[in-house]
Amino acid sequence: MSKPSSSARHVRRYRDRMRRAGLRLVQLWIPDARAPGFVDECRKQSRRAGRSRRLEKEAMTWIDATRDTDGWTA
């Protein structure tokens, strides 16, 4: 088996330090704002929500329900 590269050792040590500090690595897949059509889709959804009181109310209810209330963010 080959020896780990210098960068692999560095990453391992960094992750070990972070875990000892009580943190956990989380990777997320999120929409790519650079993808073709992303801006147009955002505009489309925003306009749609703006034209519908029901959709606007649903969106605001979701935002209120999921916002941080425990002081993690301001």
C-alpha positions as CSV (number, residue, x, y, z in Angstrom):
1,M,0.0,0.0,0.0
2,S,1.3,3.5,-0.8
3,K,2.2,6.1,1.8
4,P,-0.4,8.9,2.4
5,S,0.6,12.2,0.7
6,S,1.6,15.2,2.7
7,S,-1.7,16.9,1.9
8,A,-3.7,13.8,3.0
9,R,-1.8,13.8,6.4
10,H,-2.4,17.5,6.8
11,V,-6.2,17.1,6.2
12,R,-6.3,14.2,8.6
13,R,-4.5,16.1,11.3
14,Y,-6.8,19.1,10.8
15,R,-10.0,17.0,10.9
16,D,-8.7,15.3,14.1
17,R,-8.1,18.7,15.7
18,M,-11.6,19.8,14.8
19,R,-13.1,16.6,16.2
20,R,-11.2,17.1,19.4
21,A,-12.6,20.6,19.6
22,G,-16.1,19.1,19.6
23,L,-16.9,19.7,16.0
24,R,-18.3,17.3,13.4
25,L,-17.7,17.5,9.6
26,V,-20.9,17.9,7.6
27,Q,-21.0,18.1,3.9
28,L,-24.0,19.5,2.1
29,W,-25.2,19.5,-1.5
30,I,-26.6,22.9,-2.3
31,P,-27.9,24.5,-5.5
32,D,-25.1,25.8,-7.6
33,A,-25.8,29.5,-8.0
34,R,-23.4,29.5,-11.0
35,A,-25.4,26.9,-12.9
36,P,-27.2,28.0,-16.1
37,G,-30.8,28.8,-15.3
38,F,-30.3,29.3,-11.6
39,V,-31.0,33.0,-11.6
40,D,-34.0,32.7,-13.9
41,E,-35.5,29.9,-11.6
42,C,-35.0,32.1,-8.6
43,R,-36.8,35.0,-10.3
44,K,-39.6,32.7,-11.4
45,Q,-40.2,31.3,-7.9
46,S,-39.9,34.8,-6.3
47,R,-42.4,36.3,-8.7
48,R,-44.8,33.3,-8.3
49,A,-44.6,33.7,-4.5
50,G,-45.1,37.4,-4.8
51,R,-48.3,37.0,-6.8
52,S,-49.9,34.6,-4.4
53,R,-50.8,35.6,-0.9
54,R,-51.1,31.9,0.1
55,L,-47.6,31.1,-1.2
56,E,-46.2,34.2,0.5
57,K,-47.9,33.2,3.8
58,E,-46.5,29.6,3.4
59,A,-43.0,30.9,2.8
60,M,-43.1,33.3,5.7
61,T,-44.5,30.6,8.0
62,W,-41.7,28.3,7.0
63,I,-39.1,31.0,7.5
64,D,-40.5,31.7,11.0
65,A,-40.6,28.0,11.9
66,T,-37.0,27.3,10.8
67,R,-35.3,30.4,12.0
68,D,-32.8,30.3,14.8
69,T,-34.4,31.2,18.1
70,D,-31.7,29.8,20.4
71,G,-29.1,32.5,19.9
72,W,-26.8,30.8,17.4
73,T,-27.3,33.7,15.0
74,A,-28.3,37.2,15.5
